[in-house]
Amino acid sequence: MSSEAAQYDVIVIGGGINGAAIAREAVLSGLSVLIIERDDLCCGTSAAATRLIHGGLRYLEHAELGLVYESLAEREQLLKTASHLVEPFPFYVPVFAESRRSKWKVKAGMLLYDLLSIGKSVPGHSMLNAAELSAALPSLRRENLRGGALYYDAQITFPERLVIELVQDAVDNGAQLMTHTAVTSIDVTDGRVSAVEYRGTANGRATAKVIINASGPWVDQVAGVHARHRLIGGTRGSHLVIAPFVGLPGGAVYSEAASDGRPFFVVPWNGMCLIGTTDERYQGDPADVTVTPAERDYLLAETHRLLPGAGDLSASVCYGYAGIRALPYQPSGAESAITRRHIIHAHRDAAGLYSIVGGKLTTHRALAVDVLKRLRRHFPQLPRKSPTLDRNTPGCLLPDERRELSAALTSRFDAQLADRLLRIYGANAARLLQLCDESREYSMVITPRSGLLVAELVYAKSAQWAQSLIDILQRRCMAGLSADAGLGCVDAAGQWLIRLGLSDRSSALEQISAYRDWVRRIRGVQTATVAESPLL
Ligand SMILES: Cc1cc2nc3c(=O)[nH]c(=O)nc-3n(C[C@H](O)[C@H](O)[C@H](O)COP(=O)(O)OP(=O)(O)OC[C@H]3O[C@@H](n4cnc5c(N)ncnc54)[C@H](O)[C@@H]3O)c2cc1C
């Protein structure tokens, strides 16, 4: 892209789930759109979630019925339109004698939740006695167990892939994208936004009628002088990823932490187990957020209290991750009581500048629809009906298409690899097959344990905007989220980038070292130094 000031209807700052959804909604509504992302797509809060697509059972207690209803409707949308990424998932809610919510209160919540999920495709709830719950969750504490509930929500194993697909849809329909490029200032002329300046892979200025600041926890920093008051009051939420253990639940366990009553999840995820989360006010740079030792102790202690049958899991921690909830600024009061509803803030002194506060992975599309409604005053020609309602993401497969692609994949690869490609890429796995037809090298696996195809590296670099090994492993092929945090394949991936001419030797070495450093600092994994291998 040239450094001359290009002109757009809308510039979206931030390539997390919300920026991606808004850009897609806007471009499909006929607007010209530029997305600018400081780092990589889905590298912020969107990659730090509990990875649930849910109505938010606990929001019922805060009387946020509208939010629950909207979230449940969006859950249904995603189960249909991104069915390769979003799957129905069972949740168990145990009730103990000392629980804050009695069994009847849980039952009442379940009835309301079912009622608000009109037209849902997942099963309704059922109440379980203590024996039934213990049978379903063998490692669950039995002492004082009074029974509980089983209900269904949904899980998205890799929101990273959903963000990539939303952007893919936007770009396929005309949006422009710049990653590894930060917006450094927003220009205002005569009280109206006029342009943004950006620096990074590309340097320059782009003009637009409307600028959407969807930079999540960075919203205040990006809005700069145009915000009259602080918009975001970030809270840190942390998770630990645990290796599979004896008595790993067959569904998510949703409980309250015994020490402080906060919501607490133990979720089977990606062949392992995710435990979280915490909720503490945070002041630092969102890019540096990590799980603190105190949070690690808290999460392990609460898991032990809830699932004593699992034993001591402290030696089973694979890695951790943390993110900042971009919640509305509220200097005091309980963190858990701050609304999870999104707010579209119109800046008074800069007409045409909107900042997004809050929101959830689940409701990204509803947020985008709301944003486009607000933009009608700038673009009266916008369609009344959302173009994304019932619109499949590019990777979504209809059952027949899925069978056909699955057959093509299994005729070429072993069943485990074929299944992984379908789960990660959906319909985009067809493109990997085409690449494998172009070169025999592309169908090689880079390490047996990762099962990662050379074609995946080529695809990530050539068609999915990945620039570095962190982008490729953490947010494209998802090998970085496996138990070894991608350390087992990063050297081989770097070697292949050199061999394929996708990276020069010194840059590949730098990327390997940056990957190891990032995993150590941000994921809390101790890593060995990069060994110079013969090929390098
Ligand atoms: C612990 C935790 C658990 C959660 N669990 C769930 C869950 O299970 N289900 C659910 O529905 N929701 C969940 N959420 C909420 C959800 O993750 C967030 O609401 C959502 O991801 C926010 O997305 P976003 O696009 O607004 O922000 P982000 O994903 O943070 O994206 C903002 C982007 O802006 C970019 N940016 C910053 N500054 C600039 C700049 N100057 N120029 C260009 N780009 C810039 C950043 O690099 C970043 O990529 C959870 C959140 C947390 C923290």
The ligand as a Gaussian input file, in Angstrom:
#p B3LYP/6-31G(d) Opt

LIG

0 1
 C      -10.403000     -13.531000      30.732000
 C      -11.447000     -13.270000      29.687000
 C      -12.364000     -14.263000      29.377000
 C      -13.333000     -14.024000      28.401000
 N      -14.150000     -15.043000      28.053000
 C      -15.085000     -14.846000      27.112000
 C      -15.880000     -15.937000      26.688000
 O      -15.689000     -17.073000      27.106000
 N      -16.842000     -15.673000      25.783000
 C      -17.057000     -14.436000      25.268000
 O      -17.987000     -14.287000      24.497000
 N      -16.279000     -13.384000      25.606000
 C      -15.287000     -13.570000      26.509000
 N      -14.465000     -12.542000      26.860000
 C      -14.658000     -11.215000      26.258000
 C      -14.007000     -11.101000      24.881000
 O      -12.800000     -11.811000      24.823000
 C      -13.750000      -9.643000      24.518000
 O      -14.892000      -8.875000      24.720000
 C      -13.349000      -9.453000      23.076000
 O      -12.356000     -10.351000      22.713000
 C      -12.874000      -8.034000      22.838000
 O      -12.451000      -7.943000      21.505000
 P      -11.923000      -6.597000      20.896000
 O      -11.829000      -6.796000      19.432000
 O      -12.744000      -5.460000      21.364000
 O      -10.480000      -6.378000      21.570000
 P       -9.081000      -7.051000      21.216000
 O       -9.222000      -8.471000      20.886000
 O       -8.146000      -6.707000      22.319000
 O       -8.631000      -6.310000      19.889000
 C       -8.138000      -4.996000      19.894000
 C       -7.054000      -4.915000      18.852000
 O       -6.664000      -3.544000      18.687000
 C       -5.290000      -3.535000      18.356000
 N       -4.731000      -2.206000      18.602000
 C       -4.422000      -1.640000      19.785000
 N       -3.879000      -0.412000      19.585000
 C       -3.849000      -0.201000      18.247000
 C       -3.378000       0.863000      17.425000
 N       -2.822000       1.965000      17.956000
 N       -3.478000       0.738000      16.094000
 C       -4.014000      -0.383000      15.531000
 N       -4.468000      -1.430000      16.280000
 C       -4.395000      -1.332000      17.616000
 C       -4.710000      -4.597000      19.281000
 O       -3.451000      -5.053000      18.837000
 C       -5.794000      -5.664000      19.243000
 O       -5.532000      -6.668000      18.286000
 C      -13.431000     -12.755000      27.784000
 C      -12.493000     -11.765000      28.083000
 C      -11.489000     -12.029000      29.005000
 C      -10.446000     -11.003000      29.279000

